[in-house]
């Protein structure tokens, strides 16, 4: 009888749910009713769109009514992707771009101008770091700090601070930043908070619900999930996305309709993939943790992860990314060079396991003395755990570690 009662309560909870679940929305959110009856979102592979009349053209061009003009600004396929992402992240609107860096650039350029100050975490993707360094040419100053310590954020504020930017978990060290605490602090000082949520996806973490203003994604990674396209996403308020769309249109970083379609297709399996990535990553992290050739493992799912409590508070899963340290830097080339299943390549979030050396690959742009200070040591390896049978991943890592003297 107890089992029947529990089942009844579960059915009642489902029936009373006001909003469909994440998996349902990942598949159906943003879908449009097609005149042809097409079940799958069509690819509108066109640059311009035809107007039915000169009056209609004038009205749309003036912004008096919605319409499609040119795919650099708005495209029906891309619109489905944008609405799906806004729904999953809990934002009012979204904007898709050609790459993750195009999205970050458009979002930052929308928010700051000459004379403004940005607070950025010191551990961020190498190209994002490079972009922030280049902002000095346009009169924008950037302070790189450790945002995992909220007191550092507070101390870094200036009268002209306009933006706080960070990744959590940070690429590649896996360090976390308390989204809620930093957002509250920033809003007290009228600053905008942008969070790169690429590692976690909206399935495991929703920065907007924790107080962030803008969420960014390299859709190339987990959202697409198959390593066959590029894309970026900005999610935020309707007002911010409207302004960002204007900025992005002039920069010209439009995503192609076909790439939008590929990301839409990938997102339909996002929850299933993220669960498997996490399951595999946990097993791999435990294996690495117990190996004599490995000095340290950073993975939010491990109970001895330094910020394990924060991970449980703001993330619903640990994800598929692991950072680990070999004992000696000289061991890294030997280890990477003898892997057979794990692919030595940049990027992450694909079906296959990818591995890379941040110091000489994704984060090589950062001067060595700064990299070491930030925790991006020469011994550090970044692992994107794929969807293969986990026993095969572990066997490959094991045989490569055995080659290390």
TORLUMDREN-398174 format. One record per residue (C-alpha): residue number from 1; z negated, x, y negated. Coordinates in pm, 1 decimal. Layout:
BEGIN
  num        zz        xx        yy
  NUM         Z         X         Y
...
REM end
This chain:
BEGIN
  num        zz        xx        yy
    1       0.0       0.0       0.0
    2     -76.9     285.9    -237.3
    3     276.4     422.7    -198.1
    4     426.5      80.4    -274.8
    5     211.0      53.6    -588.0
    6     323.6     396.3    -711.3
    7     689.1     308.9    -645.5
    8     647.9     -17.7    -835.1
    9     499.5     163.2   -1135.1
   10     784.6     415.4   -1130.9
   11    1039.6     132.9   -1129.1
   12     856.9     -36.0   -1418.6
   13     860.5     289.0   -1616.3
   14    1233.3     325.5   -1559.5
   15    1301.7     -35.3   -1660.4
   16    1090.2      -0.7   -1975.7
   17    1251.3     324.9   -2084.6
   18    1409.1     272.5   -2425.9
   19    1654.8     561.1   -2398.0
   20    1858.9     684.7   -2101.0
   21    1741.0    1007.5   -1940.1
   22    1870.7    1353.4   -2025.9
   23    2112.8    1379.4   -1733.6
   24    2263.8    1040.7   -1814.1
   25    2312.1    1138.7   -2177.3
   26    2450.5    1481.0   -2086.0
   27    2725.4    1296.6   -1898.5
   28    2787.3     996.8   -2124.5
   29    2661.4    1061.9   -2479.2
   30    2941.0    1070.7   -2733.8
   31    3195.6     904.7   -2504.1
   32    3453.6     687.5   -2679.9
   33    3631.6     377.0   -2554.1
   34    3988.5     490.2   -2489.8
   35    4282.4     252.1   -2533.9
   36    4444.3     404.2   -2226.2
   37    4132.9     344.5   -2016.2
   38    4089.4     716.4   -1953.3
   39    3752.9     783.1   -1789.3
   40    3743.8    1147.0   -1900.3
   41    3755.8    1240.7   -2268.7
   42    4121.3    1324.7   -2350.1
   43    4221.0    1654.5   -2507.1
   44    4367.6    1577.1   -2847.7
   45    4568.8    1896.6   -2869.5
   46    4708.5    1842.0   -3215.0
   47    4677.3    2010.3   -3552.3
   48    4760.1    1725.3   -3797.4
   49    4712.3    1349.8   -3755.7
   50    4956.0    1081.3   -3872.6
   51    4854.1     831.3   -4140.1
   52    4966.8     470.0   -4115.5
   53    5017.0     447.7   -4488.8
   54    4997.8     645.7   -4811.2
   55    4702.3     431.9   -4918.7
   56    4517.6     516.1   -4595.8
   57    4593.6     887.3   -4646.0
   58    4461.2     879.6   -5001.8
   59    4143.8     698.1   -4894.6
   60    4066.4     938.6   -4610.0
   61    4148.1    1248.1   -4814.4
   62    3920.8    1123.6   -5092.1
   63    3638.2    1076.2   -4843.1
   64    3616.6     702.5   -4901.2
   65    3663.3     626.1   -4531.0
   66    3648.5     821.1   -4209.3
   67    3968.1     945.1   -4051.4
   68    4130.9    1240.3   -3880.3
   69    4340.3    1464.6   -4101.2
   70    4359.7    1812.5   -3952.1
   71    4178.0    1955.8   -3649.8
   72    4024.9    2235.8   -3855.2
   73    3801.5    1968.4   -4006.3
   74    3763.4    1696.3   -3742.5
   75    3918.0    1627.7   -3402.7
   76    3844.2    1337.2   -3162.0
   77    3774.1    1563.7   -2862.8
   78    3545.4    1790.2   -3063.4
   79    3375.3    1484.9   -3211.1
   80    3260.8    1381.0   -2861.5
   81    3110.3    1727.2   -2810.7
   82    2933.4    1712.6   -3145.9
   83    2785.8    1368.4   -3083.4
   84    2673.4    1469.2   -2734.7
   85    2494.2    1777.5   -2867.0
   86    2330.4    1587.8   -3153.9
   87    2200.6    1334.8   -2902.5
   88    2064.1    1593.6   -2658.9
   89    1897.0    1804.6   -2929.9
   90    1755.9    1500.2   -3108.5
   91    1943.1    1575.4   -3431.1
   92    2123.4    1342.0   -3668.0
   93    2454.3    1527.2   -3644.6
   94    2623.2    1837.9   -3508.3
   95    2912.5    2068.1   -3587.1
   96    3111.2    2262.1   -3326.9
   97    3267.8    2597.5   -3408.6
   98    3497.1    2848.8   -3239.1
   99    3213.5    3083.2   -3134.3
  100    2838.1    3115.1   -3152.5
  101    2872.5    3365.6   -3434.7
  102    3102.0    3129.1   -3624.6
  103    2827.7    2865.9   -3596.8
  104    2554.1    3105.0   -3712.3
  105    2768.8    3231.0   -4001.1
  106    2855.7    2879.7   -4118.7
  107    2493.5    2765.8   -4096.3
  108    2355.5    3067.3   -4284.0
  109    2627.5    3060.7   -4551.8
  110    2554.9    2691.5   -4605.6
  111    2189.0    2761.0   -4675.7
  112    2173.5    3086.7   -4873.6
  113    2333.6    3235.3   -5182.7
  114    2313.3    3559.7   -5378.9
  115    1954.9    3637.4   -5476.1
  116    1801.3    3453.2   -5180.3
  117    1575.1    3610.4   -4918.6
  118    1582.4    3558.6   -4541.2
  119    1301.9    3624.1   -4293.4
  120    1452.3    3705.4   -3953.4
  121    1292.7    3808.3   -3629.5
  122    1352.2    4173.2   -3551.0
  123    1468.1    4092.5   -3196.6
  124    1789.9    3893.7   -3218.5
  125    2139.3    3915.3   -3074.1
  126    2315.6    4232.1   -3190.7
  127    2597.2    4053.6   -3376.3
  128    2348.6    3828.5   -3555.4
  129    2156.0    4137.6   -3663.6
  130    2482.9    4292.5   -3782.4
  131    2568.3    3977.8   -3981.9
  132    2229.4    3986.1   -4155.0
  133    2275.2    4353.4   -4242.7
  134    2615.8    4267.8   -4396.4
  135    2459.1    3995.4   -4612.5
  136    2334.4    4270.5   -4844.4
  137    2694.7    4296.5   -4970.1
  138    2663.3    3941.1   -5098.9
  139    2326.0    3987.2   -5264.8
  140    2116.2    3832.5   -4987.8
  141    1811.6    4030.9   -4874.1
  142    1683.8    4010.8   -4516.7
  143    1339.3    4114.6   -4388.0
  144    1324.6    4183.8   -4014.1
  145     976.4    4114.5   -3878.8
  146     797.2    4014.0   -3559.6
  147     789.9    3634.5   -3593.6
  148     584.4    3600.0   -3274.7
  149     285.2    3677.1   -3498.7
  150     266.0    3393.7   -3752.1
  151      62.2    3610.5   -3988.4
  152     364.1    3840.7   -4017.5
  153     578.2    3546.7   -4123.8
  154     325.5    3441.7   -4383.9
  155     304.3    3793.9   -4526.0
  156     684.0    3825.6   -4545.8
  157     736.4    3525.9   -4774.3
  158     858.2    3583.8   -5128.7
  159     931.0    3340.8   -5413.9
  160    1300.8    3358.0   -5320.9
  161    1262.2    3310.2   -4943.9
  162    1506.9    3038.4   -4842.5
  163    1540.5    3076.0   -4467.4
  164    1344.4    3175.5   -4155.8
  165    1563.9    3259.3   -3856.8
  166    1466.5    3345.6   -3498.9
  167    1553.8    3311.3   -3133.4
  168    1299.7    3199.4   -2879.0
  169    1304.1    3342.1   -2620.6
  170    1442.1    3643.3   -2805.4
  171    1750.7    3821.6   -2681.0
  172    1694.3    4050.3   -2495.0
  173    1316.1    4104.7   -2472.1
  174    1219.6    3740.1   -2394.8
  175     953.3    3741.7   -2668.8
  176     859.6    3390.3   -2786.9
  177     797.6    3252.5   -3135.1
  178     579.6    2947.6   -3194.4
  179     835.0    2704.6   -3338.0
  180     582.3    2447.8   -3457.3
  181     351.5    2698.0   -3629.5
  182     633.0    2884.8   -3805.8
  183     802.6    2560.2   -3911.3
  184     484.2    2424.3   -4066.7
  185     431.0    2749.3   -4254.8
  186     790.9    2761.0   -4377.9
  187     795.7    2399.5   -4490.7
  188     481.0    2452.9   -4697.6
  189     691.3    2710.0   -4885.8
  190    1011.9    2500.5   -4900.2
  191    1204.6    2724.5   -4661.9
  192    1448.0    2616.1   -4392.6
  193    1389.1    2709.7   -4026.7
  194    1683.3    2789.7   -3800.2
  195    1632.6    2847.1   -3428.3
  196    1888.2    2988.0   -3187.2
  197    1828.5    2780.5   -2872.6
  198    2102.1    2937.4   -2658.3
  199    1867.5    3069.2   -2388.8
  200    1680.8    2744.4   -2328.9
  201    1938.1    2472.6   -2412.8
  202    1812.2    2126.9   -2515.7
  203    1725.6    2063.2   -2152.7
  204    1427.9    2299.8   -2165.6
  205    1346.7    2319.5   -2537.7
  206    1398.2    2097.2   -2842.0
  207    1324.0    2294.1   -3160.6
  208    1390.3    1999.6   -3392.2
  209    1110.6    1799.3   -3231.4
  210     879.2    2095.4   -3297.9
  211     964.4    2106.8   -3667.4
  212    1273.0    2328.1   -3695.5
  213    1546.0    2214.5   -3935.6
  214    1857.2    2354.3   -3771.3
  215    1934.3    2447.1   -3410.8
  216    2210.8    2686.3   -3311.4
  217    2386.0    2754.7   -2982.6
  218    2641.8    2986.3   -2841.4
  219    2810.5    2712.0   -2639.2
  220    2993.6    2990.0   -2455.3
  221    2678.0    3040.0   -2250.9
  222    2480.8    2770.8   -2065.0
  223    2639.1    2468.2   -2232.3
  224    2983.0    2556.5   -2098.1
  225    2830.1    2741.6   -1805.5
  226    3143.9    2880.3   -1645.5
  227    3237.2    3180.8   -1858.7
  228    3583.9    3048.4   -1937.1
  229    3566.8    2952.2   -2303.8
  230    3408.2    3029.6   -2640.6
  231    3220.9    2792.8   -2869.0
  232    2926.5    2745.9   -3101.3
  233    2715.7    2448.1   -3210.3
  234    2504.9    2366.7   -3516.5
  235    2265.1    2069.0   -3497.2
  236    2059.7    1931.0   -3784.5
  237    2029.7    1652.8   -4038.7
  238    2335.8    1455.3   -4146.3
  239    2310.9    1607.8   -4493.1
  240    2297.1    1965.3   -4365.6
  241    2585.0    1914.6   -4121.9
  242    2794.2    1756.5   -4396.7
  243    2741.5    2064.7   -4611.5
  244    2795.2    2297.5   -4315.2
  245    3120.1    2120.5   -4227.8
  246    3249.1    2189.4   -4578.8
  247    3151.5    2557.2   -4547.5
  248    3297.3    2588.1   -4198.0
  249    3624.8    2422.9   -4297.8
  250    3676.3    2685.9   -4566.9
  251    3573.8    2974.6   -4340.6
  252    3817.4    2844.5   -4080.6
  253    3619.0    2894.4   -3760.2
  254    3738.3    2571.9   -3597.8
  255    3700.3    2529.5   -3223.7
  256    4012.4    2433.9   -3029.3
  257    4021.0    2084.8   -2872.6
  258    4072.1    2238.2   -2528.3
  259    3761.1    2454.9   -2564.8
  260    3563.7    2150.8   -2679.8
  261    3680.3    1969.8   -2367.3
  262    3573.5    2257.5   -2143.4
  263    3225.0    2257.5   -2297.9
  264    3199.9    1878.1   -2262.1
  265    3288.5    1915.8   -1894.9
  266    3033.0    2191.8   -1848.7
  267    2754.3    1996.7   -2016.0
  268    2781.7    1717.0   -1761.6
  269    2619.5    1945.7   -1505.1
  270    2382.4    2121.7   -1748.3
  271    2054.3    1981.3   -1606.1
  272    2151.8    2055.8   -1245.8
  273    2259.4    2408.3   -1333.9
  274    1953.6    2485.3   -1547.9
  275    1720.2    2375.9   -1269.4
  276    1898.5    2605.4   -1022.4
  277    1913.0    2894.5   -1270.8
  278    1535.9    2863.1   -1316.6
  279    1461.2    2833.6    -946.8
  280    1664.9    3145.8    -873.7
  281    1525.5    3337.4   -1171.4
  282    1167.2    3274.4   -1064.9
  283    1236.8    3415.0    -717.9
  284    1419.5    3716.1    -864.7
  285    1143.0    3780.8   -1119.5
  286     880.7    3784.7    -845.2
  287    1092.1    4022.3    -639.8
  288    1139.2    4260.3    -932.7
  289     771.3    4238.1   -1019.9
  290     679.9    4368.4    -678.0
  291     934.6    4650.2    -662.5
  292     812.4    5006.6    -702.1
  293    1115.0    5113.3    -908.2
  294    1053.1    4842.3   -1170.4
  295     797.0    4913.4   -1441.5
  296     774.6    4574.2   -1613.5
  297     922.4    4222.9   -1588.7
  298     943.8    3979.7   -1880.7
  299    1000.6    3623.1   -1763.4
  300     828.0    3317.2   -1916.8
  301     775.4    3157.2   -1577.2
  302     543.0    3431.5   -1454.7
  303     174.2    3358.4   -1507.0
  304     114.4    3710.1   -1639.1
  305     386.3    3676.0   -1904.7
  306     202.1    3760.3   -2231.0
  307     296.1    3427.9   -2393.3
  308     278.2    3210.8   -2083.1
  309      65.9    2945.1   -2255.6
  310     310.2    2914.5   -2545.8
  311     598.0    2891.6   -2299.7
  312     431.0    2598.4   -2126.3
  313     360.7    2433.4   -2462.5
  314     708.8    2440.5   -2615.1
  315     937.5    2480.3   -2312.7
  316     974.9    2251.9   -2011.4
  317    1134.6    2524.6   -1799.8
  318    1153.3    2903.5   -1794.5
  319    1533.1    2935.6   -1779.1
  320    1759.5    3186.5   -1612.3
  321    1713.2    3499.1   -1827.1
  322    1501.2    3798.2   -1725.0
  323    1433.0    4126.9   -1903.7
  324    1295.0    4410.7   -1694.8
  325    1221.6    4777.7   -1740.3
  326    1307.3    5051.0   -1496.0
  327    1064.9    5341.7   -1490.6
  328    1310.1    5592.6   -1634.0
  329    1611.2    5555.7   -1865.3
  330    1814.5    5793.0   -1647.6
  331    1780.9    5542.8   -1362.9
  332    1970.0    5269.2   -1549.5
  333    2329.5    5400.3   -1501.2
  334    2265.2    5465.7   -1132.4
  335    2118.5    5119.3   -1081.4
  336    2392.0    4936.0   -1271.7
  337    2667.2    5142.0   -1114.7
  338    2574.4    5054.1    -755.6
  339    2545.6    4675.8    -792.3
  340    2799.9    4479.5    -591.3
  341    2732.4    4108.1    -641.5
  342    2576.0    4119.2    -987.6
  343    2849.1    4172.4   -1247.1
  344    2807.9    4433.9   -1520.9
  345    2918.7    4238.8   -1827.6
  346    2794.8    4098.6   -2155.2
  347    2744.0    3723.2   -2203.5
  348    2510.4    3505.8   -2000.6
  349    2453.2    3157.4   -1864.1
  350    2743.5    3157.5   -1619.6
  351    2754.9    3045.7   -1257.1
  352    2767.0    3409.8   -1150.1
  353    2488.8    3661.9   -1207.4
  354    2554.0    3893.4   -1503.4
  355    2362.2    4208.9   -1586.1
  356    2382.0    4447.0   -1879.6
  357    2210.6    4729.0   -2067.8
  358    2120.5    4608.8   -2421.0
  359    2070.4    4958.2   -2565.8
  360    2431.5    5057.3   -2497.8
  361    2596.9    4714.8   -2491.4
  362    2488.5    4397.4   -2676.0
  363    2238.6    4568.6   -2906.8
  364    2405.4    4907.8   -2952.3
  365    2471.9    4818.4   -3317.5
  366    2098.3    4846.6   -3391.1
  367    1989.5    5206.0   -3469.3
  368    1794.7    5357.5   -3178.7
  369    1471.8    5413.7   -3370.6
  370    1467.3    5047.8   -3468.5
  371    1559.0    4931.2   -3119.9
  372    1268.4    5125.6   -2972.4
  373    1033.8    4984.1   -3236.4
  374    1153.5    4630.8   -3154.9
  375    1095.1    4677.2   -2781.0
  376    1461.2    4720.6   -2685.0
  377    1395.0    5037.7   -2490.1
  378    1653.8    5252.4   -2314.9
  379    1493.0    5150.9   -1983.6
  380    1543.2    4777.6   -2054.0
  381    1789.3    4574.2   -1846.9
  382    1891.2    4213.7   -1920.4
  383    1966.5    3988.5   -1625.8
  384    2131.9    3646.1   -1639.3
  385    2050.1    3499.5   -1298.7
  386    2336.5    3294.3   -1160.5
  387    2374.4    3012.3    -910.3
  388    2452.1    3219.1    -600.9
  389    2222.6    3201.2    -299.3
  390    1913.8    3372.6    -432.4
  391    1875.4    3580.1    -117.6
  392    2210.3    3743.0    -196.5
  393    2111.9    3818.0    -556.0
  394    1786.5    3976.5    -443.6
  395    1959.9    4175.3    -169.3
  396    2205.9    4321.7    -420.2
  397    1934.3    4411.6    -669.6
  398    1730.3    4561.5    -387.5
  399    2005.9    4784.2    -251.7
  400    2084.6    4909.7    -605.1
  401    1717.7    4983.4    -676.4
  402    1699.1    5173.3    -347.8
  403    1969.5    5407.8    -477.5
  404    1748.2    5505.2    -769.0
  405    1568.4    5832.7    -690.8
REM end
